[in-house]
Amino acid sequence: MRPLALGLSLCLAAGAQATTVQIDVQDAAGKPLGDAVVFLESAQARRQVRPLTGLEMAQQKKQFLPDVLVLPVGSEVRFPNHDTVRHHVYSFSPAKKFELKLYTGTPANPVLFDQPGVVVLGCNIHDQMVGWILVVDTPYYAQTLAATGKAQIDNVPAGSYRLRTWHARLPVGAPALEQVLSVPATGAVAVTVRMSGLQP
């Protein structure tokens, strides 16, 4: 396994209130890395977490849609099956172990995700189906665009944060990359993160 590396550059632009953090995520070759999840953690951020409602991770054409879902801790997710075949959704991840046995349609009860961490999903019938739910303990998170590898987190209060970056191509069990980030009282923050050690 190749070692994980994190390259980070900061650019502080004075003259504006620091309410936006812009993150540019790249792979080891410096190319844009889409579908990466970036989030800012701190004790203050943890106190601001509020669960979201109406979240879904569907099964369609024997795939999870979306294949990566990010949500704050305490949120519930429904798993509607839009296929004509039955699915058996499960996870053995420490952050959330659950099982939705063979079903069609939408199970009556949503699944509560009450611990932060990465939850890897599978289908006991269709082994090719893999999905990820990233449960974060912060309201400050975003996902990079596939074409540009860029993401933006708005309305971030000034303070010291742990900027964490995660991607589904990290080895199973590998932690999100981490870097201390200071958000000033004035100005804007632009960050470049380079990830290596990703699986194909």
Contacts in CASP RR format, 6 or more apart in sequence:
PFRMAT RR
TARGET T0000
AUTHOR 0000-0000-0000
METHOD contacts of the structure
MODEL  1
MRPLALGLSLCLAAGAQATTVQIDVQDAAGKPLGDAVVFLESAQARRQVR
PLTGLEMAQQKKQFLPDVLVLPVGSEVRFPNHDTVRHHVYSFSPAKKFEL
KLYTGTPANPVLFDQPGVVVLGCNIHDQMVGWILVVDTPYYAQTLAATGK
AQIDNVPAGSYRLRTWHARLPVGAPALEQVLSVPATGAVAVTVRMSGLQP
1 171 0 8 1.000
1 197 0 8 1.000
2 196 0 8 1.000
2 197 0 8 1.000
3 196 0 8 1.000
3 197 0 8 1.000
4 170 0 8 1.000
4 174 0 8 1.000
4 177 0 8 1.000
4 195 0 8 1.000
4 196 0 8 1.000
4 197 0 8 1.000
5 28 0 8 1.000
5 194 0 8 1.000
5 195 0 8 1.000
5 196 0 8 1.000
5 197 0 8 1.000
6 165 0 8 1.000
6 177 0 8 1.000
6 178 0 8 1.000
6 179 0 8 1.000
6 193 0 8 1.000
6 194 0 8 1.000
6 195 0 8 1.000
7 179 0 8 1.000
7 192 0 8 1.000
7 193 0 8 1.000
7 194 0 8 1.000
8 163 0 8 1.000
8 179 0 8 1.000
8 191 0 8 1.000
8 192 0 8 1.000
8 193 0 8 1.000
8 194 0 8 1.000
9 191 0 8 1.000
9 192 0 8 1.000
10 181 0 8 1.000
10 189 0 8 1.000
10 190 0 8 1.000
10 191 0 8 1.000
11 189 0 8 1.000
11 190 0 8 1.000
12 184 0 8 1.000
12 187 0 8 1.000
12 188 0 8 1.000
12 189 0 8 1.000
13 187 0 8 1.000
13 188 0 8 1.000
13 190 0 8 1.000
14 186 0 8 1.000
14 187 0 8 1.000
15 186 0 8 1.000
15 187 0 8 1.000
16 186 0 8 1.000
16 187 0 8 1.000
16 188 0 8 1.000
17 185 0 8 1.000
17 186 0 8 1.000
17 187 0 8 1.000
18 156 0 8 1.000
18 158 0 8 1.000
18 183 0 8 1.000
18 184 0 8 1.000
18 185 0 8 1.000
18 186 0 8 1.000
18 187 0 8 1.000
18 188 0 8 1.000
18 189 0 8 1.000
19 154 0 8 1.000
19 155 0 8 1.000
19 156 0 8 1.000
20 152 0 8 1.000
20 153 0 8 1.000
20 154 0 8 1.000
20 155 0 8 1.000
20 156 0 8 1.000
20 188 0 8 1.000
20 189 0 8 1.000
21 40 0 8 1.000
21 140 0 8 1.000
21 152 0 8 1.000
21 153 0 8 1.000
21 156 0 8 1.000
21 163 0 8 1.000
21 181 0 8 1.000
21 183 0 8 1.000
21 188 0 8 1.000
21 189 0 8 1.000
21 190 0 8 1.000
21 191 0 8 1.000
22 150 0 8 1.000
22 151 0 8 1.000
22 152 0 8 1.000
22 188 0 8 1.000
22 189 0 8 1.000
22 190 0 8 1.000
22 191 0 8 1.000
23 38 0 8 1.000
23 142 0 8 1.000
23 144 0 8 1.000
23 150 0 8 1.000
23 151 0 8 1.000
23 152 0 8 1.000
23 153 0 8 1.000
23 163 0 8 1.000
23 165 0 8 1.000
23 190 0 8 1.000
23 191 0 8 1.000
23 192 0 8 1.000
23 193 0 8 1.000
24 32 0 8 1.000
24 149 0 8 1.000
24 150 0 8 1.000
24 190 0 8 1.000
24 191 0 8 1.000
24 192 0 8 1.000
24 193 0 8 1.000
25 32 0 8 1.000
25 33 0 8 1.000
25 34 0 8 1.000
25 36 0 8 1.000
25 38 0 8 1.000
25 144 0 8 1.000
25 149 0 8 1.000
25 150 0 8 1.000
25 151 0 8 1.000
25 165 0 8 1.000
25 167 0 8 1.000
25 192 0 8 1.000
25 193 0 8 1.000
25 194 0 8 1.000
25 195 0 8 1.000
26 32 0 8 1.000
26 33 0 8 1.000
26 149 0 8 1.000
26 192 0 8 1.000
26 193 0 8 1.000
26 194 0 8 1.000
26 195 0 8 1.000
27 33 0 8 1.000
27 194 0 8 1.000
27 195 0 8 1.000
27 196 0 8 1.000
27 198 0 8 1.000
28 194 0 8 1.000
28 195 0 8 1.000
28 196 0 8 1.000
28 197 0 8 1.000
28 198 0 8 1.000
30 194 0 8 1.000
32 144 0 8 1.000
32 147 0 8 1.000
32 148 0 8 1.000
32 149 0 8 1.000
32 150 0 8 1.000
33 144 0 8 1.000
33 149 0 8 1.000
33 167 0 8 1.000
33 195 0 8 1.000
33 198 0 8 1.000
34 143 0 8 1.000
34 144 0 8 1.000
34 145 0 8 1.000
34 146 0 8 1.000
34 147 0 8 1.000
34 148 0 8 1.000
34 149 0 8 1.000
35 68 0 8 1.000
35 143 0 8 1.000
35 144 0 8 1.000
35 146 0 8 1.000
35 167 0 8 1.000
35 168 0 8 1.000
36 143 0 8 1.000
36 144 0 8 1.000
36 149 0 8 1.000
36 151 0 8 1.000
36 165 0 8 1.000
36 166 0 8 1.000
36 167 0 8 1.000
36 193 0 8 1.000
36 195 0 8 1.000
37 68 0 8 1.000
37 70 0 8 1.000
37 134 0 8 1.000
37 136 0 8 1.000
37 141 0 8 1.000
37 142 0 8 1.000
37 143 0 8 1.000
37 144 0 8 1.000
37 165 0 8 1.000
37 166 0 8 1.000
37 167 0 8 1.000
37 176 0 8 1.000
38 141 0 8 1.000
38 142 0 8 1.000
38 143 0 8 1.000
38 144 0 8 1.000
38 151 0 8 1.000
38 153 0 8 1.000
38 163 0 8 1.000
38 164 0 8 1.000
38 165 0 8 1.000
38 166 0 8 1.000
38 193 0 8 1.000
39 70 0 8 1.000
39 136 0 8 1.000
39 138 0 8 1.000
39 140 0 8 1.000
39 141 0 8 1.000
39 142 0 8 1.000
39 153 0 8 1.000
39 163 0 8 1.000
39 164 0 8 1.000
39 166 0 8 1.000
39 176 0 8 1.000
40 138 0 8 1.000
40 140 0 8 1.000
40 141 0 8 1.000
40 153 0 8 1.000
40 156 0 8 1.000
40 161 0 8 1.000
40 162 0 8 1.000
40 163 0 8 1.000
40 164 0 8 1.000
40 181 0 8 1.000
40 183 0 8 1.000
41 136 0 8 1.000
41 137 0 8 1.000
41 138 0 8 1.000
41 161 0 8 1.000
41 162 0 8 1.000
41 164 0 8 1.000
42 138 0 8 1.000
42 159 0 8 1.000
42 160 0 8 1.000
42 161 0 8 1.000
42 162 0 8 1.000
44 157 0 8 1.000
44 159 0 8 1.000
45 137 0 8 1.000
45 138 0 8 1.000
45 139 0 8 1.000
45 140 0 8 1.000
45 161 0 8 1.000
46 137 0 8 1.000
46 138 0 8 1.000
48 138 0 8 1.000
48 139 0 8 1.000
49 72 0 8 1.000
49 73 0 8 1.000
49 74 0 8 1.000
49 137 0 8 1.000
49 138 0 8 1.000
49 139 0 8 1.000
50 72 0 8 1.000
50 139 0 8 1.000
51 72 0 8 1.000
51 73 0 8 1.000
51 74 0 8 1.000
51 75 0 8 1.000
51 76 0 8 1.000
52 71 0 8 1.000
52 72 0 8 1.000
52 75 0 8 1.000
53 75 0 8 1.000
53 76 0 8 1.000
54 76 0 8 1.000
54 78 0 8 1.000
55 69 0 8 1.000
55 71 0 8 1.000
55 75 0 8 1.000
55 76 0 8 1.000
55 77 0 8 1.000
55 78 0 8 1.000
55 110 0 8 1.000
56 77 0 8 1.000
56 78 0 8 1.000
56 79 0 8 1.000
56 80 0 8 1.000
57 64 0 8 1.000
57 65 0 8 1.000
57 66 0 8 1.000
57 69 0 8 1.000
57 77 0 8 1.000
57 78 0 8 1.000
57 79 0 8 1.000
57 121 0 8 1.000
57 131 0 8 1.000
57 133 0 8 1.000
58 64 0 8 1.000
58 65 0 8 1.000
58 79 0 8 1.000
58 80 0 8 1.000
58 81 0 8 1.000
58 82 0 8 1.000
59 65 0 8 1.000
59 79 0 8 1.000
59 80 0 8 1.000
59 81 0 8 1.000
59 82 0 8 1.000
59 83 0 8 1.000
59 87 0 8 1.000
59 89 0 8 1.000
59 123 0 8 1.000
59 129 0 8 1.000
60 82 0 8 1.000
60 83 0 8 1.000
61 83 0 8 1.000
62 83 0 8 1.000
62 85 0 8 1.000
62 123 0 8 1.000
62 126 0 8 1.000
62 128 0 8 1.000
62 129 0 8 1.000
63 129 0 8 1.000
64 121 0 8 1.000
64 122 0 8 1.000
64 129 0 8 1.000
64 130 0 8 1.000
64 131 0 8 1.000
67 130 0 8 1.000
67 131 0 8 1.000
67 132 0 8 1.000
67 168 0 8 1.000
68 131 0 8 1.000
68 132 0 8 1.000
68 133 0 8 1.000
68 134 0 8 1.000
68 143 0 8 1.000
68 168 0 8 1.000
69 77 0 8 1.000
69 132 0 8 1.000
69 133 0 8 1.000
69 134 0 8 1.000
70 133 0 8 1.000
70 134 0 8 1.000
70 136 0 8 1.000
70 141 0 8 1.000
70 143 0 8 1.000
71 77 0 8 1.000
71 113 0 8 1.000
71 133 0 8 1.000
71 134 0 8 1.000
71 135 0 8 1.000
71 136 0 8 1.000
72 135 0 8 1.000
72 136 0 8 1.000
72 137 0 8 1.000
72 138 0 8 1.000
72 139 0 8 1.000
72 141 0 8 1.000
73 113 0 8 1.000
73 114 0 8 1.000
73 115 0 8 1.000
73 116 0 8 1.000
73 135 0 8 1.000
73 136 0 8 1.000
73 137 0 8 1.000
74 112 0 8 1.000
74 113 0 8 1.000
74 114 0 8 1.000
74 135 0 8 1.000
75 112 0 8 1.000
75 113 0 8 1.000
75 135 0 8 1.000
76 110 0 8 1.000
76 111 0 8 1.000
76 112 0 8 1.000
76 113 0 8 1.000
77 110 0 8 1.000
77 111 0 8 1.000
77 113 0 8 1.000
77 133 0 8 1.000
78 106 0 8 1.000
78 107 0 8 1.000
78 110 0 8 1.000
78 111 0 8 1.000
79 89 0 8 1.000
79 100 0 8 1.000
79 106 0 8 1.000
79 107 0 8 1.000
79 111 0 8 1.000
80 105 0 8 1.000
80 106 0 8 1.000
81 87 0 8 1.000
81 103 0 8 1.000
81 104 0 8 1.000
81 105 0 8 1.000
81 106 0 8 1.000
82 105 0 8 1.000
83 104 0 8 1.000
84 104 0 8 1.000
85 104 0 8 1.000
85 125 0 8 1.000
86 102 0 8 1.000
86 103 0 8 1.000
86 104 0 8 1.000
86 125 0 8 1.000
87 100 0 8 1.000
87 102 0 8 1.000
87 103 0 8 1.000
87 123 0 8 1.000
87 125 0 8 1.000
87 126 0 8 1.000
87 129 0 8 1.000
88 99 0 8 1.000
88 100 0 8 1.000
88 101 0 8 1.000
88 102 0 8 1.000
88 103 0 8 1.000
88 123 0 8 1.000
88 124 0 8 1.000
88 125 0 8 1.000
89 99 0 8 1.000
89 100 0 8 1.000
89 121 0 8 1.000
89 122 0 8 1.000
89 123 0 8 1.000
90 98 0 8 1.000
90 99 0 8 1.000
90 100 0 8 1.000
90 121 0 8 1.000
90 122 0 8 1.000
90 123 0 8 1.000
90 124 0 8 1.000
91 97 0 8 1.000
91 98 0 8 1.000
91 99 0 8 1.000
91 119 0 8 1.000
91 120 0 8 1.000
91 121 0 8 1.000
91 122 0 8 1.000
92 120 0 8 1.000
93 117 0 8 1.000
93 118 0 8 1.000
93 119 0 8 1.000
93 120 0 8 1.000
95 113 0 8 1.000
95 115 0 8 1.000
95 116 0 8 1.000
95 117 0 8 1.000
95 118 0 8 1.000
95 119 0 8 1.000
95 135 0 8 1.000
96 111 0 8 1.000
96 113 0 8 1.000
96 114 0 8 1.000
96 115 0 8 1.000
96 119 0 8 1.000
96 133 0 8 1.000
96 135 0 8 1.000
98 111 0 8 1.000
100 107 0 8 1.000
100 111 0 8 1.000
102 125 0 8 1.000
113 119 0 8 1.000
113 133 0 8 1.000
113 135 0 8 1.000
115 135 0 8 1.000
116 135 0 8 1.000
116 136 0 8 1.000
116 137 0 8 1.000
117 134 0 8 1.000
117 135 0 8 1.000
117 136 0 8 1.000
118 132 0 8 1.000
118 133 0 8 1.000
118 134 0 8 1.000
118 135 0 8 1.000
118 166 0 8 1.000
118 173 0 8 1.000
119 132 0 8 1.000
119 133 0 8 1.000
119 134 0 8 1.000
119 135 0 8 1.000
120 130 0 8 1.000
120 131 0 8 1.000
120 132 0 8 1.000
120 172 0 8 1.000
121 129 0 8 1.000
121 130 0 8 1.000
121 131 0 8 1.000
121 132 0 8 1.000
121 133 0 8 1.000
122 129 0 8 1.000
122 130 0 8 1.000
122 131 0 8 1.000
123 129 0 8 1.000
131 168 0 8 1.000
132 168 0 8 1.000
134 166 0 8 1.000
140 153 0 8 1.000
140 156 0 8 1.000
140 161 0 8 1.000
141 153 0 8 1.000
142 151 0 8 1.000
142 152 0 8 1.000
142 153 0 8 1.000
143 151 0 8 1.000
144 150 0 8 1.000
144 151 0 8 1.000
145 151 0 8 1.000
156 183 0 8 1.000
157 183 0 8 1.000
158 183 0 8 1.000
158 184 0 8 1.000
158 185 0 8 1.000
159 182 0 8 1.000
159 183 0 8 1.000
160 180 0 8 1.000
160 181 0 8 1.000
160 182 0 8 1.000
160 183 0 8 1.000
161 180 0 8 1.000
161 181 0 8 1.000
161 182 0 8 1.000
161 183 0 8 1.000
162 178 0 8 1.000
162 179 0 8 1.000
162 180 0 8 1.000
162 181 0 8 1.000
163 178 0 8 1.000
163 179 0 8 1.000
163 180 0 8 1.000
163 181 0 8 1.000
163 191 0 8 1.000
163 193 0 8 1.000
164 176 0 8 1.000
164 177 0 8 1.000
164 178 0 8 1.000
165 176 0 8 1.000
165 177 0 8 1.000
165 178 0 8 1.000
165 193 0 8 1.000
165 195 0 8 1.000
166 176 0 8 1.000
166 177 0 8 1.000
167 195 0 8 1.000
167 198 0 8 1.000
169 198 0 8 1.000
169 199 0 8 1.000
169 200 0 8 1.000
170 176 0 8 1.000
170 195 0 8 1.000
170 197 0 8 1.000
170 198 0 8 1.000
170 199 0 8 1.000
171 197 0 8 1.000
171 199 0 8 1.000
177 193 0 8 1.000
177 195 0 8 1.000
179 193 0 8 1.000
181 189 0 8 1.000
181 191 0 8 1.000
183 189 0 8 1.000
END
